[in-house]
Amino acid sequence: MQEEKWHPPLQTRPWWKLKTIVHWPIVASQRKRLSWVQLAGHKGSFKAGEEGTILKKFCENEKLCFERLRGDVLQPFVPGYHGVVEREGENFLRLTDLIGDFDGPSVMDCKMGVRLQHRGSLVSLCLFSFKMPPCRTYLEEELVRARERPKLRNDMYEKMLEVDSEAPTPEEHEQRAVTKPRYMQWRETLSSTHTLGFRIEGVKRPDGTCSTDFKRTRSKEEVIQVFRDFVAGNINIIKTYLKKLEEIRKILGSSEFFMTHEVIGSSLLFIHDHTEKAEVRLIDFGKTTALPEGQTLNHQVPWEEGNREDGYLWGLDNLLQLLNSLAKE
């Protein structure tokens, strides 16, 4: 791949490394813009781009998603994609800086979707039910690989212990390790992924402070309180977010991309500032994969192994209902 013309790097400050590995890169330009928030898990995934852009470490799957989104009705609601560039021997996706036009923004990352293992009818799935069955937010192929080549992870066992020393089974305590699917499934039963079909990953405030302590934020009331704090009680911002989400919900119903892709690990990014300007964008498509030709997803029905349903719309509908209740306070 031909490297684009090199430009002098922008002045940068160190990235914050948070407890759950959410990185918030800051780029100091003449406009003092902040780069958009991204759930990381991969240290060193971002670099400063030219004015108005950031560089995200190359992922072939995510590149394909951005290419397929071109011309789709969903395209205006995702980061602008400006191709692949090379820096210091590494390839990066060049994306629009989503918060460059905000003045000291507040930012929230909500991971959407849930894998619902359910043997009953869809009718029995009630919004805000707190007795949901086990769930997963990883690809089915990961489950297959884990079965064929189970890999024990000491680091995930330690993370499990940090939250609940009684969570591992006696066998897991003995081997001091768990598999990744086991850890992920357990983790998500603690959060609102299990109860609402989405979970809050991280929040950045206007003063630059960040929080990712939402592992046990599980109930409707707890999530509402996080949103209430996030907007500092400003109902006008909540109403704007609600309007944006309603528009996204409508667009998803007619998006060819959405109907023909398994949307796993994607987030909704909420952004607002003191002027009450607010936006919502879909981000993170590294695990979003195309379905076999002719297959489509409902995005609401319960997951059963093989159907690849991701529960995205179930989570979005719960989020809409939650913000509706908050807007009426």
N, C-alpha and C positions, 0 to 999 in steps of 0.2 A: 504494500500500500504506500502511495506517495505521501510523504509528510508535508503538511501545509506550511506555509511560511511562518517562521518563528517570530514571536513578538515578545518583548521584554515582559517578564512576569509581573503581575500586580502585587503590590505590597500585601502581605497576609499576616494574620495573627494566628497563634496556635489554635488547633481545633480543640473543643471540649471533648473529653472522653468521659462518658457517663457510665453509670453502673451497669446498665443493660446494653451498653455499646451503641448508643445513639449519638452520632456525630453531627455537630452543628457548625459547619465551616463558615468563617467570617471573612469576607473580602472587603478591604478598605479601598474604595475608589473615590473619585471626586464626588460621586453622588452618595457615598457612604452606604452602599447597598448591602443588604444581608442576603446570603444565598439561602435557597429554600431547604427546608428540613427534610431529611431522608432517614428512614430507619436503616441502620447500617448492618452491623454484624460483620463487616469487612473493613478492617482498618486500612486507611489509605485509598478508599474508593473514589474520592473526589479531588479535583484540582480546580483552581481558579481558571475561568475561561476569559474570553474577551468581554468587553462591556455588555452586560445583559445576558450572559451565558455562564454555565458551569460545565465542567467535564466530569462525567461519571465513568468509572472503570468499565471497559467493554464487556458486554455480555451478548453473545450471538442471539440468544432467545429474545432478549429485550429489544435488540436491534430489529429483528424480524417483526416484533409486535408494532414498533413505531412505523415501520414500513407499511404494514398492513392497515394501520390506522389512517394513513393518508387517504383522504377522500371520504372517510367514514363520518357519520354524523357525530360520533364521539370525539373526533379529533380536537375541536375547540376546548375540550375539557381535560386534556392531558398536556404535559409539558411539550412545548415546541421542540421538534427534533431537527437538528441541523447537520446530520451526518456524522461520520467517524473521523477523528483526527488522531495523530500520533504525537506523543510527548515522551521524550527520553526512552524511546524504544518500546513504549506501551501504547495500546490503542484505547481510546476513550470515546464515549458517546457525547456529543455536544448538545446540551439541552438549554432551553430558556430558563433563566433565573426567575422562578415564580414569585419571589417576594421583592424583586428589585424596585418595583414601583410603590412599595409601601414605606411608610415613615415609622420606624421603630415598631415593627409588627409583633403581634402575638401569633404563635403558630402551634397547631396541634396535629399530630399524626394518628389517624385511626385505621387500624388494620381490619379489613373487611372480609366477611365470609366465614363459613363454618362447615365442617363435615358432620352431618347428623346421622348417627346410626340409629334407626328407628324401625321397629317392626309393625307399628300400628298404622292407621290411616293418617293422611295429611290433615284431616279435619281436627285431629286431636292435638295438632301443634298450635298452641295459643301464643300470641304475642306476650312477651315478658313472662313467660312461664319459667319457673325456677326449678323445674325438675327435668331438665333436658338430658338426654342420654349422651354417652361419650362422643367426642368430636375430634376432628383432625383438620389442620390447615396446611397439610403438605401433600404433594402429588402422589397419586396412586402408585406411580413407578417407584417412588421412594419406599413405599410399603413393600412392594415386591422385592426390591433390592435388599431391604432389611431382613426379609424372610430367607432369601437365598444366601445372603452373606451377612448374617447378623454381626454387627460390630459393637462391642461394649465400650461405653464412653465413661471414663472416670470423672471427667470434668462436669458432665451432666448429672452424674450421681451427686457430686459435691453441691451443685446448684440446687438440686432437689432437697438436700439436707439443710441448706441455708433457710429454706422456706418452711419445711416441715420434716423434722427428724423421723417421723413415723410413716412418711410417704413410701419409702422403698420397702419392697417385700423382704422377708428374711433371706431369700436367695440373693437378692440385689445387695443387701447389707453384707452378705458373706463375700461376694465378688467385688464389692465396692465399685459397681459400675451398672449402668443401664443403657439400653439402646436409644438412639435418637427418637424414633417414633414413640417409644414408651414415654420418654421425657416430655415430648411435645404434647402428647395426648393428656398426660397428667397436668402439665402446666396450664393448658387451656380450660380444664375443668375448674380451675380456680378463678378464672377471669370472666369478663362479660362475653367473651367469645362463646362460652358454653351457654350462657343465659340469654344473650341478645343477638348473637351473630356478628359481633364486632368487638374490638377492644381498643382502648386508648394506649398507644405506645409511648408517647412523650409529649410534653408541653414546654414551649419556650415562651418566656414572658418578655415584655418590652425592656426590662432592665437587664436582660441577658441571662437571667437565671433559668435553669432548666430542671425539669422533674420527669422521672421515668418510673416513679414508685406506684405503679398501677397494677401490679401482678394480682392483687386481691380485690381490685375494683370490679365487683361482680353484679351487683343488683342495679335495677333501674334507678333507684333513689341515689345510689352512690355515683353513678354515671352522670345523672342530672346535676349533682353538686359539683362535679368536676367541670362540666360545661358552664355552670353558673359562675364559678370562680374564674374560668378561662376568659369570659367576657366581662368580668367585674360587674355582673348584674345588669349589663346593658341589654335590654330586651330588643332594642332596634337592631343590634348586631345579630341576635338570635333569629329575628324575623328575616333578616337578609340571608343568613345561612339556610334557613328553612326554604326560602324561595329558590336558592341555588340548588339545594338538594332535590326539590320537587322537579326542577328543570332537568337535572341529571337523571332522575328516576324515569321521566318521560322519554328522554333520549335513549336510555338503555333499552327500552322496549322496542326501539326501531333500529338499533345498531347491529349491523351484520357482523361486525367484529365481536361484539359481546355475545351474540347468540351462538357463535361458532368457536368460542374459546373457553377453556377452563381457566377461570381467573383465580389463581392461588397466590397468596402473599401480597396482594395489592392493597394500597392504602388510599384513604381520602385525606387530603391535606387541607386543613382549615387555616385561613390567614385573615387577620383583620388588624387595623391600627386605630389610633385615637380619633381619626376623622370619621370613623364608623364605616369606612370602606372595608368590604369583606369579599372573599372569593373561596371557592372550593374546587380542588382539582384531583383527578385520579393519578396516582403515581405508583411506581414499582411494578414492573412487568417481567421481572427476571424469571418467574416461575409460571407465568401465564402461557399456556400452550394451546395450539390449534387442535381442534377435534378432527377425527377422520372425515373425509369428504361425505357430505350428506347428513352428518350428525349435528344436532343442535342441543343446547341445554336450556332448561327452564330456570335455573338459578334459584329456585325456591323449594323444590321437592326434597325430601330427605335423601341423604347420601346412602347408597348401597354399593358395595364394591363392584366396580365395573361401569357404573353409570356416570361417573366423573362429575356429579353435581357438586357445586361449591357453596351453595347457600348465600351467595352475594346479595340477592334481592331480599331474602329473609332478613339479613342484617340491616340493609338499607331501610326497609320498611319499619323496622324497630327503631332505628335512629330517627326517622321522620316522626314517628309517633312520640318519641321522647322529646324532641325539640318542640313539637306542637304543644305538648303539655307545659313545657317551660315558657313558651311564648305567651301563654294565657295567664301566667302568674301575675 
